[in-house]
Structures are given as C-alpha cells and as structure tokens.
Amino acid sequence: MPEPESRTLPVPGEPLPLGVELTPTGHPAVDAGLARLAALDGVPTDAHVAVYEDVHQRLADTLAALDRD
C-alpha cells in the first residue's frame, strides 16, 4: 500500500511561496539577479524592496556595461 503524500499546511499569516520557476539566461550577472529574486519566494513582501532595488541597479549596470563594450 503506498504511503500518503506528506503535505505541509500553510501557517496563517505567513507568506506562501509563489513557486515560479526561473529559466537561466546564460549571462552570469543576470542569472545572479534572478537567483536573488528567487530567494525571496515565501519571504514577507516588506523585505523585498531592498533586494528589488539591488537587483535593478545590478541589471542597469550590466546593461550600461554592454553599451561600453
């Protein structure tokens, strides 16, 4: 007889993970930013702002570097 699936019930008041899968781009700087965003899954939204700002700046710097090359 198969064992029942083990599922964790959500804890009231805690954020739920979105479960969005990210596809690597092959560009290390962009993939690092995506990894930082993926790490926010399940983290309260008030903690997201600093990470969003950092990832935005890194992506802007990456695009600017492409223009200089």
PyMOL Python script that loads the backbone (N, CA, C, O; Angstrom):
from pymol import cmd

cmd.read_pdbstr("""\
ATOM      1  N   MET A   1       0.846  -1.173   0.000  1.00  0.00           N
ATOM      2  CA  MET A   1       0.000   0.000   0.000  1.00  0.00           C
ATOM      3  C   MET A   1       0.893   1.239   0.000  1.00  0.00           C
ATOM      4  O   MET A   1       1.781   1.350   0.845  1.00  0.00           O
ATOM      5  N   PRO A   2       0.675   2.185  -0.941  1.00  0.00           N
ATOM      6  CA  PRO A   2       1.528   3.377  -0.992  1.00  0.00           C
ATOM      7  C   PRO A   2       1.308   4.269   0.216  1.00  0.00           C
ATOM      8  O   PRO A   2       0.216   4.350   0.780  1.00  0.00           O
ATOM      9  N   GLU A   3       2.411   4.945   0.594  1.00  0.00           N
ATOM     10  CA  GLU A   3       2.323   5.872   1.718  1.00  0.00           C
ATOM     11  C   GLU A   3       1.642   7.157   1.259  1.00  0.00           C
ATOM     12  O   GLU A   3       1.830   7.574   0.116  1.00  0.00           O
ATOM     13  N   PRO A   4       0.856   7.792   2.127  1.00  0.00           N
ATOM     14  CA  PRO A   4       0.201   9.048   1.759  1.00  0.00           C
ATOM     15  C   PRO A   4       1.241  10.156   1.557  1.00  0.00           C
ATOM     16  O   PRO A   4       2.300  10.151   2.186  1.00  0.00           O
ATOM     17  N   GLU A   5       0.923  11.097   0.675  1.00  0.00           N
ATOM     18  CA  GLU A   5       1.821  12.224   0.439  1.00  0.00           C
ATOM     19  C   GLU A   5       1.900  13.085   1.689  1.00  0.00           C
ATOM     20  O   GLU A   5       0.916  13.294   2.397  1.00  0.00           O
ATOM     21  N   SER A   6       3.092  13.568   1.929  1.00  0.00           N
ATOM     22  CA  SER A   6       3.293  14.467   3.060  1.00  0.00           C
ATOM     23  C   SER A   6       3.176  15.898   2.543  1.00  0.00           C
ATOM     24  O   SER A   6       4.016  16.352   1.766  1.00  0.00           O
ATOM     25  N   ARG A   7       2.149  16.596   2.967  1.00  0.00           N
ATOM     26  CA  ARG A   7       1.948  17.990   2.561  1.00  0.00           C
ATOM     27  C   ARG A   7       1.947  18.860   3.795  1.00  0.00           C
ATOM     28  O   ARG A   7       1.369  18.521   4.827  1.00  0.00           O
ATOM     29  N   THR A   8       2.605  19.980   3.662  1.00  0.00           N
ATOM     30  CA  THR A   8       2.647  20.930   4.758  1.00  0.00           C
ATOM     31  C   THR A   8       1.531  21.941   4.569  1.00  0.00           C
ATOM     32  O   THR A   8       1.404  22.557   3.511  1.00  0.00           O
ATOM     33  N   LEU A   9       0.737  22.102   5.590  1.00  0.00           N
ATOM     34  CA  LEU A   9      -0.340  23.088   5.530  1.00  0.00           C
ATOM     35  C   LEU A   9       0.229  24.475   5.775  1.00  0.00           C
ATOM     36  O   LEU A   9       1.146  24.636   6.580  1.00  0.00           O
ATOM     37  N   PRO A  10      -0.309  25.482   5.087  1.00  0.00           N
ATOM     38  CA  PRO A  10       0.188  26.841   5.308  1.00  0.00           C
ATOM     39  C   PRO A  10      -0.099  27.304   6.729  1.00  0.00           C
ATOM     40  O   PRO A  10      -1.117  26.955   7.327  1.00  0.00           O
ATOM     41  N   VAL A  11       0.825  28.095   7.248  1.00  0.00           N
ATOM     42  CA  VAL A  11       0.663  28.676   8.577  1.00  0.00           C
ATOM     43  C   VAL A  11      -0.035  30.020   8.394  1.00  0.00           C
ATOM     44  O   VAL A  11       0.443  30.862   7.634  1.00  0.00           O
ATOM     45  N   PRO A  12      -1.152  30.233   9.074  1.00  0.00           N
ATOM     46  CA  PRO A  12      -1.874  31.504   8.933  1.00  0.00           C
ATOM     47  C   PRO A  12      -0.959  32.694   9.204  1.00  0.00           C
ATOM     48  O   PRO A  12      -0.222  32.713  10.189  1.00  0.00           O
ATOM     49  N   GLY A  13      -1.016  33.674   8.326  1.00  0.00           N
ATOM     50  CA  GLY A  13      -0.224  34.892   8.495  1.00  0.00           C
ATOM     51  C   GLY A  13       1.157  34.836   7.871  1.00  0.00           C
ATOM     52  O   GLY A  13       1.811  35.871   7.744  1.00  0.00           O
ATOM     53  N   GLU A  14       1.623  33.652   7.474  1.00  0.00           N
ATOM     54  CA  GLU A  14       2.934  33.541   6.844  1.00  0.00           C
ATOM     55  C   GLU A  14       2.772  33.580   5.332  1.00  0.00           C
ATOM     56  O   GLU A  14       1.773  33.099   4.798  1.00  0.00           O
ATOM     57  N   PRO A  15       3.767  34.158   4.633  1.00  0.00           N
ATOM     58  CA  PRO A  15       3.658  34.237   3.173  1.00  0.00           C
ATOM     59  C   PRO A  15       3.757  32.858   2.533  1.00  0.00           C
ATOM     60  O   PRO A  15       4.462  31.974   3.019  1.00  0.00           O
ATOM     61  N   LEU A  16       3.041  32.702   1.444  1.00  0.00           N
ATOM     62  CA  LEU A  16       3.093  31.450   0.687  1.00  0.00           C
ATOM     63  C   LEU A  16       4.073  31.596  -0.453  1.00  0.00           C
ATOM     64  O   LEU A  16       4.129  32.651  -1.085  1.00  0.00           O
ATOM     65  N   PRO A  17       4.850  30.558  -0.733  1.00  0.00           N
ATOM     66  CA  PRO A  17       5.744  30.636  -1.889  1.00  0.00           C
ATOM     67  C   PRO A  17       4.932  30.675  -3.179  1.00  0.00           C
ATOM     68  O   PRO A  17       3.886  30.036  -3.292  1.00  0.00           O
ATOM     69  N   LEU A  18       5.433  31.437  -4.149  1.00  0.00           N
ATOM     70  CA  LEU A  18       4.749  31.541  -5.427  1.00  0.00           C
ATOM     71  C   LEU A  18       5.012  30.330  -6.303  1.00  0.00           C
ATOM     72  O   LEU A  18       4.173  29.953  -7.121  1.00  0.00           O
ATOM     73  N   GLY A  19       6.170  29.724  -6.133  1.00  0.00           N
ATOM     74  CA  GLY A  19       6.505  28.540  -6.922  1.00  0.00           C
ATOM     75  C   GLY A  19       6.797  28.852  -8.380  1.00  0.00           C
ATOM     76  O   GLY A  19       6.629  27.992  -9.243  1.00  0.00           O
ATOM     77  N   VAL A  20       7.233  30.075  -8.663  1.00  0.00           N
ATOM     78  CA  VAL A  20       7.563  30.455 -10.035  1.00  0.00           C
ATOM     79  C   VAL A  20       8.968  29.959 -10.352  1.00  0.00           C
ATOM     80  O   VAL A  20       9.918  30.239  -9.621  1.00  0.00           O
ATOM     81  N   GLU A  21       9.086  29.221 -11.449  1.00  0.00           N
ATOM     82  CA  GLU A  21      10.400  28.732 -11.851  1.00  0.00           C
ATOM     83  C   GLU A  21      11.064  29.750 -12.766  1.00  0.00           C
ATOM     84  O   GLU A  21      10.426  30.312 -13.656  1.00  0.00           O
ATOM     85  N   LEU A  22      12.349  29.979 -12.540  1.00  0.00           N
ATOM     86  CA  LEU A  22      13.102  30.918 -13.350  1.00  0.00           C
ATOM     87  C   LEU A  22      13.991  30.151 -14.325  1.00  0.00           C
ATOM     88  O   LEU A  22      14.615  29.154 -13.960  1.00  0.00           O
ATOM     89  N   THR A  23      14.039  30.618 -15.542  1.00  0.00           N
ATOM     90  CA  THR A  23      14.863  29.994 -16.565  1.00  0.00           C
ATOM     91  C   THR A  23      16.187  30.739 -16.660  1.00  0.00           C
ATOM     92  O   THR A  23      16.193  31.947 -16.895  1.00  0.00           O
ATOM     93  N   PRO A  24      17.307  30.044 -16.484  1.00  0.00           N
ATOM     94  CA  PRO A  24      18.606  30.706 -16.596  1.00  0.00           C
ATOM     95  C   PRO A  24      18.794  31.328 -17.986  1.00  0.00           C
ATOM     96  O   PRO A  24      18.349  30.781 -18.995  1.00  0.00           O
ATOM     97  N   THR A  25      19.460  32.476 -18.009  1.00  0.00           N
ATOM     98  CA  THR A  25      19.681  33.190 -19.259  1.00  0.00           C
ATOM     99  C   THR A  25      21.018  32.847 -19.898  1.00  0.00           C
ATOM    100  O   THR A  25      21.207  33.044 -21.099  1.00  0.00           O
ATOM    101  N   GLY A  26      21.950  32.332 -19.092  1.00  0.00           N
ATOM    102  CA  GLY A  26      23.296  32.074 -19.592  1.00  0.00           C
ATOM    103  C   GLY A  26      24.224  33.252 -19.371  1.00  0.00           C
ATOM    104  O   GLY A  26      25.425  33.140 -19.618  1.00  0.00           O
ATOM    105  N   HIS A  27      23.702  34.378 -18.912  1.00  0.00           N
ATOM    106  CA  HIS A  27      24.519  35.546 -18.593  1.00  0.00           C
ATOM    107  C   HIS A  27      24.681  35.578 -17.076  1.00  0.00           C
ATOM    108  O   HIS A  27      23.701  35.766 -16.356  1.00  0.00           O
ATOM    109  N   PRO A  28      25.910  35.395 -16.582  1.00  0.00           N
ATOM    110  CA  PRO A  28      26.116  35.259 -15.128  1.00  0.00           C
ATOM    111  C   PRO A  28      25.536  36.386 -14.280  1.00  0.00           C
ATOM    112  O   PRO A  28      24.955  36.124 -13.227  1.00  0.00           O
ATOM    113  N   ALA A  29      25.681  37.628 -14.715  1.00  0.00           N
ATOM    114  CA  ALA A  29      25.178  38.745 -13.905  1.00  0.00           C
ATOM    115  C   ALA A  29      23.657  38.731 -13.838  1.00  0.00           C
ATOM    116  O   ALA A  29      23.078  38.995 -12.783  1.00  0.00           O
ATOM    117  N   VAL A  30      23.013  38.428 -14.947  1.00  0.00           N
ATOM    118  CA  VAL A  30      21.552  38.380 -14.973  1.00  0.00           C
ATOM    119  C   VAL A  30      21.058  37.183 -14.158  1.00  0.00           C
ATOM    120  O   VAL A  30      20.096  37.304 -13.400  1.00  0.00           O
ATOM    121  N   ASP A  31      21.707  36.039 -14.309  1.00  0.00           N
ATOM    122  CA  ASP A  31      21.308  34.853 -13.554  1.00  0.00           C
ATOM    123  C   ASP A  31      21.489  35.050 -12.053  1.00  0.00           C
ATOM    124  O   ASP A  31      20.708  34.525 -11.260  1.00  0.00           O
ATOM    125  N   ALA A  32      22.511  35.802 -11.659  1.00  0.00           N
ATOM    126  CA  ALA A  32      22.704  36.096 -10.233  1.00  0.00           C
ATOM    127  C   ALA A  32      21.544  36.938  -9.709  1.00  0.00           C
ATOM    128  O   ALA A  32      21.073  36.723  -8.592  1.00  0.00           O
ATOM    129  N   GLY A  33      21.084  37.893 -10.511  1.00  0.00           N
ATOM    130  CA  GLY A  33      19.930  38.704 -10.114  1.00  0.00           C
ATOM    131  C   GLY A  33      18.675  37.864 -10.003  1.00  0.00           C
ATOM    132  O   GLY A  33      17.893  38.026  -9.067  1.00  0.00           O
ATOM    133  N   LEU A  34      18.478  36.962 -10.962  1.00  0.00           N
ATOM    134  CA  LEU A  34      17.317  36.067 -10.910  1.00  0.00           C
ATOM    135  C   LEU A  34      17.362  35.182  -9.669  1.00  0.00           C
ATOM    136  O   LEU A  34      16.334  34.926  -9.043  1.00  0.00           O
ATOM    137  N   ALA A  35      18.553  34.720  -9.319  1.00  0.00           N
ATOM    138  CA  ALA A  35      18.698  33.870  -8.126  1.00  0.00           C
ATOM    139  C   ALA A  35      18.332  34.656  -6.868  1.00  0.00           C
ATOM    140  O   ALA A  35      17.708  34.115  -5.955  1.00  0.00           O
ATOM    141  N   ARG A  36      18.721  35.935  -6.821  1.00  0.00           N
ATOM    142  CA  ARG A  36      18.358  36.767  -5.667  1.00  0.00           C
ATOM    143  C   ARG A  36      16.851  36.931  -5.574  1.00  0.00           C
ATOM    144  O   ARG A  36      16.284  36.894  -4.482  1.00  0.00           O
ATOM    145  N   LEU A  37      16.194  37.117  -6.735  1.00  0.00           N
ATOM    146  CA  LEU A  37      14.736  37.254  -6.730  1.00  0.00           C
ATOM    147  C   LEU A  37      14.072  35.944  -6.325  1.00  0.00           C
ATOM    148  O   LEU A  37      13.083  35.951  -5.593  1.00  0.00           O
ATOM    149  N   ALA A  38      14.601  34.833  -6.789  1.00  0.00           N
ATOM    150  CA  ALA A  38      14.034  33.525  -6.443  1.00  0.00           C
ATOM    151  C   ALA A  38      14.139  33.260  -4.946  1.00  0.00           C
ATOM    152  O   ALA A  38      13.281  32.593  -4.369  1.00  0.00           O
ATOM    153  N   ALA A  39      15.187  33.781  -4.320  1.00  0.00           N
ATOM    154  CA  ALA A  39      15.376  33.581  -2.881  1.00  0.00           C
ATOM    155  C   ALA A  39      14.308  34.299  -2.059  1.00  0.00           C
ATOM    156  O   ALA A  39      14.140  34.010  -0.875  1.00  0.00           O
ATOM    157  N   LEU A  40      13.584  35.234  -2.681  1.00  0.00           N
ATOM    158  CA  LEU A  40      12.533  35.963  -1.963  1.00  0.00           C
ATOM    159  C   LEU A  40      11.237  35.177  -1.858  1.00  0.00           C
ATOM    160  O   LEU A  40      10.332  35.577  -1.124  1.00  0.00           O
ATOM    161  N   ASP A  41      11.132  34.072  -2.575  1.00  0.00           N
ATOM    162  CA  ASP A  41       9.898  33.293  -2.579  1.00  0.00           C
ATOM    163  C   ASP A  41       9.561  32.847  -1.157  1.00  0.00           C
ATOM    164  O   ASP A  41      10.338  32.132  -0.525  1.00  0.00           O
ATOM    165  N   GLY A  42       8.418  33.265  -0.665  1.00  0.00           N
ATOM    166  CA  GLY A  42       7.981  32.909   0.673  1.00  0.00           C
ATOM    167  C   GLY A  42       8.426  33.878   1.751  1.00  0.00           C
ATOM    168  O   GLY A  42       8.120  33.678   2.926  1.00  0.00           O
ATOM    169  N   VAL A  43       9.151  34.936   1.365  1.00  0.00           N
ATOM    170  CA  VAL A  43       9.619  35.944   2.315  1.00  0.00           C
ATOM    171  C   VAL A  43       8.585  37.077   2.357  1.00  0.00           C
ATOM    172  O   VAL A  43       8.038  37.438   1.315  1.00  0.00           O
ATOM    173  N   PRO A  44       8.312  37.636   3.518  1.00  0.00           N
ATOM    174  CA  PRO A  44       7.346  38.735   3.595  1.00  0.00           C
ATOM    175  C   PRO A  44       7.707  39.874   2.638  1.00  0.00           C
ATOM    176  O   PRO A  44       8.881  40.203   2.465  1.00  0.00           O
ATOM    177  N   THR A  45       6.694  40.464   2.026  1.00  0.00           N
ATOM    178  CA  THR A  45       6.932  41.467   0.992  1.00  0.00           C
ATOM    179  C   THR A  45       7.668  42.703   1.486  1.00  0.00           C
ATOM    180  O   THR A  45       8.344  43.361   0.696  1.00  0.00           O
ATOM    181  N   ASP A  46       7.559  43.037   2.762  1.00  0.00           N
ATOM    182  CA  ASP A  46       8.275  44.221   3.236  1.00  0.00           C
ATOM    183  C   ASP A  46       9.786  44.035   3.186  1.00  0.00           C
ATOM    184  O   ASP A  46      10.526  45.015   3.274  1.00  0.00           O
ATOM    185  N   ALA A  47      10.253  42.816   3.048  1.00  0.00           N
ATOM    186  CA  ALA A  47      11.683  42.541   2.924  1.00  0.00           C
ATOM    187  C   ALA A  47      12.144  42.547   1.471  1.00  0.00           C
ATOM    188  O   ALA A  47      13.340  42.418   1.208  1.00  0.00           O
ATOM    189  N   HIS A  48      11.228  42.692   0.529  1.00  0.00           N
ATOM    190  CA  HIS A  48      11.558  42.614  -0.891  1.00  0.00           C
ATOM    191  C   HIS A  48      12.186  43.889  -1.443  1.00  0.00           C
ATOM    192  O   HIS A  48      13.018  43.815  -2.347  1.00  0.00           O
ATOM    193  N   VAL A  49      11.816  45.038  -0.930  1.00  0.00           N
ATOM    194  CA  VAL A  49      12.196  46.317  -1.540  1.00  0.00           C
ATOM    195  C   VAL A  49      13.701  46.446  -1.710  1.00  0.00           C
ATOM    196  O   VAL A  49      14.165  46.791  -2.796  1.00  0.00           O
ATOM    197  N   ALA A  50      14.465  46.181  -0.676  1.00  0.00           N
ATOM    198  CA  ALA A  50      15.922  46.335  -0.762  1.00  0.00           C
ATOM    199  C   ALA A  50      16.513  45.405  -1.820  1.00  0.00           C
ATOM    200  O   ALA A  50      17.431  45.789  -2.545  1.00  0.00           O
ATOM    201  N   VAL A  51      15.991  44.199  -1.907  1.00  0.00           N
ATOM    202  CA  VAL A  51      16.503  43.254  -2.901  1.00  0.00           C
ATOM    203  C   VAL A  51      16.119  43.710  -4.304  1.00  0.00           C
ATOM    204  O   VAL A  51      16.949  43.666  -5.212  1.00  0.00           O
ATOM    205  N   TYR A  52      14.879  44.148  -4.495  1.00  0.00           N
ATOM    206  CA  TYR A  52      14.456  44.665  -5.807  1.00  0.00           C
ATOM    207  C   TYR A  52      15.351  45.815  -6.254  1.00  0.00           C
ATOM    208  O   TYR A  52      15.784  45.865  -7.405  1.00  0.00           O
ATOM    209  N   GLU A  53      15.623  46.737  -5.337  1.00  0.00           N
ATOM    210  CA  GLU A  53      16.464  47.885  -5.684  1.00  0.00           C
ATOM    211  C   GLU A  53      17.875  47.444  -6.058  1.00  0.00           C
ATOM    212  O   GLU A  53      18.456  47.958  -7.013  1.00  0.00           O
ATOM    213  N   ASP A  54      18.423  46.497  -5.310  1.00  0.00           N
ATOM    214  CA  ASP A  54      19.763  45.999  -5.602  1.00  0.00           C
ATOM    215  C   ASP A  54      19.806  45.294  -6.955  1.00  0.00           C
ATOM    216  O   ASP A  54      20.718  45.534  -7.747  1.00  0.00           O
ATOM    217  N   VAL A  55      18.835  44.430  -7.227  1.00  0.00           N
ATOM    218  CA  VAL A  55      18.801  43.709  -8.497  1.00  0.00           C
ATOM    219  C   VAL A  55      18.603  44.692  -9.649  1.00  0.00           C
ATOM    220  O   VAL A  55      19.234  44.551 -10.697  1.00  0.00           O
ATOM    221  N   HIS A  56      17.745  45.672  -9.467  1.00  0.00           N
ATOM    222  CA  HIS A  56      17.533  46.686 -10.504  1.00  0.00           C
ATOM    223  C   HIS A  56      18.839  47.407 -10.826  1.00  0.00           C
ATOM    224  O   HIS A  56      19.170  47.597 -11.996  1.00  0.00           O
ATOM    225  N   GLN A  57      19.576  47.805  -9.800  1.00  0.00           N
ATOM    226  CA  GLN A  57      20.837  48.515 -10.012  1.00  0.00           C
ATOM    227  C   GLN A  57      21.847  47.624 -10.723  1.00  0.00           C
ATOM    228  O   GLN A  57      22.539  48.073 -11.637  1.00  0.00           O
ATOM    229  N   ARG A  58      21.934  46.365 -10.310  1.00  0.00           N
ATOM    230  CA  ARG A  58      22.877  45.436 -10.950  1.00  0.00           C
ATOM    231  C   ARG A  58      22.529  45.218 -12.421  1.00  0.00           C
ATOM    232  O   ARG A  58      23.420  45.164 -13.269  1.00  0.00           O
ATOM    233  N   LEU A  59      21.234  45.093 -12.725  1.00  0.00           N
ATOM    234  CA  LEU A  59      20.825  44.915 -14.120  1.00  0.00           C
ATOM    235  C   LEU A  59      21.111  46.183 -14.935  1.00  0.00           C
ATOM    236  O   LEU A  59      21.547  46.098 -16.083  1.00  0.00           O
ATOM    237  N   ALA A  60      20.866  47.347 -14.346  1.00  0.00           N
ATOM    238  CA  ALA A  60      21.169  48.603 -15.033  1.00  0.00           C
ATOM    239  C   ALA A  60      22.667  48.707 -15.316  1.00  0.00           C
ATOM    240  O   ALA A  60      23.070  49.128 -16.399  1.00  0.00           O
ATOM    241  N   ASP A  61      23.491  48.320 -14.334  1.00  0.00           N
ATOM    242  CA  ASP A  61      24.942  48.338 -14.525  1.00  0.00           C
ATOM    243  C   ASP A  61      25.363  47.359 -15.621  1.00  0.00           C
ATOM    244  O   ASP A  61      26.258  47.657 -16.412  1.00  0.00           O
ATOM    245  N   THR A  62      24.722  46.200 -15.666  1.00  0.00           N
ATOM    246  CA  THR A  62      25.029  45.202 -16.684  1.00  0.00           C
ATOM    247  C   THR A  62      24.699  45.735 -18.073  1.00  0.00           C
ATOM    248  O   THR A  62      25.481  45.567 -19.008  1.00  0.00           O
ATOM    249  N   LEU A  63      23.541  46.378 -18.207  1.00  0.00           N
ATOM    250  CA  LEU A  63      23.162  46.961 -19.497  1.00  0.00           C
ATOM    251  C   LEU A  63      24.115  48.087 -19.891  1.00  0.00           C
ATOM    252  O   LEU A  63      24.494  48.196 -21.058  1.00  0.00           O
ATOM    253  N   ALA A  64      24.498  48.911 -18.946  1.00  0.00           N
ATOM    254  CA  ALA A  64      25.433  50.006 -19.238  1.00  0.00           C
ATOM    255  C   ALA A  64      26.776  49.452 -19.692  1.00  0.00           C
ATOM    256  O   ALA A  64      27.404  50.012 -20.591  1.00  0.00           O
ATOM    257  N   ALA A  65      27.220  48.365 -19.083  1.00  0.00           N
ATOM    258  CA  ALA A  65      28.488  47.748 -19.477  1.00  0.00           C
ATOM    259  C   ALA A  65      28.422  47.215 -20.901  1.00  0.00           C
ATOM    260  O   ALA A  65      29.423  47.244 -21.617  1.00  0.00           O
ATOM    261  N   LEU A  66      27.265  46.731 -21.320  1.00  0.00           N
ATOM    262  CA  LEU A  66      27.117  46.254 -22.692  1.00  0.00           C
ATOM    263  C   LEU A  66      27.282  47.398 -23.687  1.00  0.00           C
ATOM    264  O   LEU A  66      27.839  47.207 -24.768  1.00  0.00           O
ATOM    265  N   ASP A  67      26.803  48.580 -23.325  1.00  0.00           N
ATOM    266  CA  ASP A  67      26.947  49.752 -24.187  1.00  0.00           C
ATOM    267  C   ASP A  67      28.405  50.186 -24.310  1.00  0.00           C
ATOM    268  O   ASP A  67      28.811  50.706 -25.349  1.00  0.00           O
ATOM    269  N   ARG A  68      29.196  49.973 -23.251  1.00  0.00           N
ATOM    270  CA  ARG A  68      30.598  50.383 -23.260  1.00  0.00           C
ATOM    271  C   ARG A  68      31.472  49.416 -24.039  1.00  0.00           C
ATOM    272  O   ARG A  68      32.541  49.795 -24.518  1.00  0.00           O
ATOM    273  N   ASP A  69      31.032  48.174 -24.172  1.00  0.00           N
ATOM    274  CA  ASP A  69      31.844  47.150 -24.863  1.00  0.00           C
ATOM    275  C   ASP A  69      31.832  47.292 -26.353  1.00  0.00           C
ATOM    276  O   ASP A  69      32.467  46.504 -27.053  1.00  0.00           O
TER     277      ASP A  69
END
""", "prot")
cmd.dss("prot")
cmd.show_as("cartoon", "prot")
cmd.util.cbc("prot")
cmd.orient("prot")
